[in-house]
């Protein structure tokens, strides 16, 4: 949904001349409707526009189609109240920083499940939750390993031909 603000500004610029006060007011009116979860009203308002040029007519159709297909996602008010950023700048920058730098390296390829897990870890790293998440899994894993090897060591003392197990602790970074 990050594309929508750009589409609306492009439409307003094509319809009312880019950078004019009228273009800005029309874009703000559409955003106000979307903020109050009135995507249908925004679509009606855009449909009522008489295209000032063939380019404006195309932009009107594109924005109406986009809004119609993404109506459920257009509740900007709920997103804003939930603390989410609206618009492409901050969101696209965060996406590029978290995902693209790691997953879209030259020659890199990933399975979907592995890529999602990498993204979860990178998000946890940058929002400060990484250490807490790792500690959550570290203790049960350590207990399982110790229990496995202590039972193997107790069996080893009973049988001479049982293999020896060694535990090497590797620091987690």
N, C-alpha and C positions, 0 to 999 in steps of 0.2 A: 504493500500500500504506500510505500515511500515514493512512488512515481507520481501519485495523484497531485500533490502540490505543484510540481513542475508542469503537469498537463494543464491544470487550471490556470496557472500564470501564463503559459503559452497561448491558451485560448483567449484570455483577457487581452493579451498583447496584440493578438491577431485581430480581434474584434474591435478594440477601442484604441489602438495605437500603443505600442509598448512604452511603458514608463509614464503614462498619463495618469492623472488622478482618477479618472473614470475607470480605467482598467484596474487600478488598485482597489477601488471601492467594490467593483463587481467580484473580484477574486475574494475579497474579505467577506462579502455576503455569502458566497458559496461555502467558505470555510466556517462561517457562523452556523449555517444550516447543518453542516457535517458535525460540528462540535456538539450540537443538540440532537444528534442522531436522527436527522431529517434528510436522509439521502434521497428519498422520493421527492421532497420539496426542492432539493438542489437540482435533481434531474429535470423536474418540471420547469424551473427557472432557466436552466440552460437551454432546454428545448424551445422555450418561448423566444429566444434570441433570433433575430433576423440576421443572417450572415452578411457581414459587411464586405466580404470577399470570398472567392472560392476556397482560399486557405482557411479562413475563419469557419466556413461551412464544414470543411474536413475536420477541423479541431473540435467543433461542436459534436459531430458524430463520434469522434474518438473518445471524448470525455464522457459522453452519455453511455457509450458502450462499456467503457471501463468501469464507470460507477455502477451500472446495471449488473455487471458480472461480479463486482466486489462490494455489493451493498452491505453485507454483513460485517465486513471489515472496516467500514467507513465511520464507525462511531468514535470520532476523534475526542469527544468529551470524556468518554470512559478511559481512553488511552492516556489522555493528559492527566486526569485525576489519578490514574494508576502510576504516574511517574514516568511514562514512556515518552520518548522524544517523537515529535512529528516533523516530517520533512526529510528530505534526502541527505542533507549535510552531515549531521551527527551520526545518523544511523548507518549511512553508507561508509563513513570513515571508520566506525567501530567494526563493521563487517569486514572491511578490507584489512584492518589491523589484526583482528582475531582469526578470520578464516582464510582469506586469500594468501596472506604471507606464508602460512604453514601448508595449506593444502594445494595451492596452485603453483608450486615451485616447478621449475623446468624439469621435465622427466619424471615428476612424481605422479603416482597413481594410487588410488585407495579404493577399498570396498566401501560401500555405503555405511555399513555398521561400524567399521573401524574409523571412518572419517567422522561419524557422529560422536564416537567416543573421544577422539582427539579434540573435537570442538568443545565437548563438555569439559575436558580437562583444561583447555586454554581459557574458557570462560571462567572456570573456577579460579584459575591462577590470577586473572586480571580483576576479578571482583573480590579477591581476598579470602575465598572459601577453600582454597586448595589444601592447606595444612589440616584444616578441620576434617575434610573429606578423607584424606589419606589416613589420618589417625583413626577414623571410624573403622576402616578396613584392616589397618595394620595389626591391631591387637588380636582380633579373632583369627587372622591368618597365622600369626606367631603362635597362638595357643594350639591351633591344629597341627602345625609343623612340630612343635615340641611334644605334643601328645603322640604323634605318629612315631617320632624317633625315640621317645622314651619307652614306648611299647616294643619297638624293634630292638632297643638295647637290652631290655629285660629278657626278650626271647633269645638274644645273642648269648647271654650268660648261660642259658640252659642248653644251647646247642653249639657245638664247636665250629660247625661248618656254615653258620649264618653269616651273611655279608656285614661289613661294618659300615655305618652311616656317619657322615660328618655334617655338621651344620655350620655353614659359613654365613655370617651376618654381613649383609651388604647395606651400607647406609642409603636411605632414600633421600633424594634431592628434591 
